[in-house]
Amino acid sequence: MEMAYRERWQAEIAEMRRVLTGVAMKEERKWGAPTYTVGGKNIVIMQAFKEYFALGFFQGALLKDSKKVLVQLGQVQAGRVMKFTSVKDIKAKAATIKAYVTEAIGVEKAGLRVEPKKTSDFPVPEELTKRFKTDPRFKRAFEALTPGRQRSYLHHFAAAKQSATRVARIEKAMPAIFQGKGFLERR
C-alpha cells in the first residue's frame, strides 16, 4: 500500500522528517506511510491528503493541546492530527511539533490510553427503538453484530437531523444488518 497524494507532498514529508530528526523515535513504514515508533509502539504517522498534509498522533486525545492545533478526524476516539499546507507552515510550527511529539512519547511510555466508548455510551435513536419493538428478529440481528459495527450504525442513524431520514437509514441498513455486515461493509 502506498501513501495517497505522496507525490504532491514530497517537500512537506522531507521537512517533517527534518523536524523529527533528533527525537528519539524509529521511523518505520506502516500502512504505506512513514510511522514513528518508540519501543515498537506507534507515536505519530505522516499522512497525505488531497487538501493538506498531516502528522497524526495515535493517542492525540491525551495530549494537552495548549496551542489548539490538533484536530479529530471522523469518529476516531484517540487519534488526532496536526494539519499543514506548506513547508513554510511546518517550519513555523517546528518547535510545537517537537513539543507535541515529546509529550506523545511521554504518554506512550506512561502506558496511557483513551478509554474507548462503549456501545451503551452511544444514543439509540427513538426510531430504532420503535423498530426493535415491532421487529424482534431485527433487534436480535442488531445485537448479534460486533460492538464496533453496532456503534457505526448508531452513529450513522443518529447523525440524521430528521426523523424520516433516520427511519430511511434504518430501513436501508436492515438487509446488511441481517447479513451481519457493518455500516462500511454494506457496499
Summary of the structure (lengths in Angstrom):
residues: 187
radius of gyration: 20.4
end to end distance: 21.4
largest distance: 61.7
contacts: 504
relative contact order: 0.11
helix: 47%
strand: 17%
